[in-house]
Amino acid sequence: MNARTLSAYILQALALAQTEGRTMNLESLTDTLKVRRKDIRGAVSQLHREGMLDALTMRLSLRGFAIGRSLQGEQLRELRITAPPARAAVA
């Protein structure tokens, strides 16, 4: 899983929630994105360090909100890279 891709999903989900007047926390992000809590916590910490969101209140900054809103309706990369099916060895 790519941390940048996960961050884009988090920004998108939080921007949608803020637009609708809802709040999200770590649990609701985990349930929405179907990603391990540890991975979301790491991405949220990184976004907090970059000034995109406040990790204590889980509210986006203006910059994070603008990026999250610009991602609305966009097709993001897959969170998990699916491996191609294994080929059977022919002897």
N, C-alpha and C positions, 0 to 999 in steps of 0.2 A: 504494500500500500504506500502510495506516495503522499508525503506530508503536505505538499503544496495542493494536491488535488483535494485532500481532506479539508484543508483550510478553506478552499473555495466552496465546498459543500456546507461548511459551518457558516461562512459569511452569508451564503444564499439562504439557509434556513433561518438564521437569526434576523436577517433583513425582512423576510416574509413575515415572521412572527411579530416584529416591531411594527410593521405596516398594518397588521391586523390588530394591534393593540394587545398582543399576547406576550407573556414572558416565557423564556425557556431557561432550563437549568441543565446541568450535566446529564442528569437522568433522561430528560426529555430529548436531548440531542442524541444520546445513545440509542434510545428507542426509535427515533425518527430515522437516523442514518444507518442503524444496524451495524454499528462499529464498536469495537471494544472501548470500554471506559478509559483505559490507559492511553489509547491512541488519541481519543478526543481531548483528554486532559493535556497531553503534550502539545497538540495543535492549538488549543485555547491559550496555553501559556505562551507559545510563540507569537500568536496574534496579539496577546496582551503586551508583550515586549515590543512589538512593532507599532503599537499604538492604534491598532484596529478595533479593539474592544476592551472593556473593563471586565476583567475576569471575576471580580467580586460580585458585580451586579449582573453580569452577562448581558450588558448593553453595548451595542456597537457605537464607536465614535463616529463622527461625521464622515471621516474618510472610509471607515469600514462599512458604514451604511451605504455610501455611494457605490463602493465596489460590489457589495452584496446585491443592491438593487440592479446594478448593471448586469449581474449574472442571472437575474430572474428571466426565465424562459429560454435560457441558453442551454445547449446540450453540453454537459460537462463530461470529462473523461470518466471512465469506469473507476470506481473506488478500488476494486480488486481486479488484478490482472488474471484473466483466466488462461490457464495453460492449454495449449492445443492437445487434442486427444492423442494418447500414446498409440503409436503404430505397432501392430503385431509383427514380430520378426518372422520372415519367411525363410525357411531352411531349405 
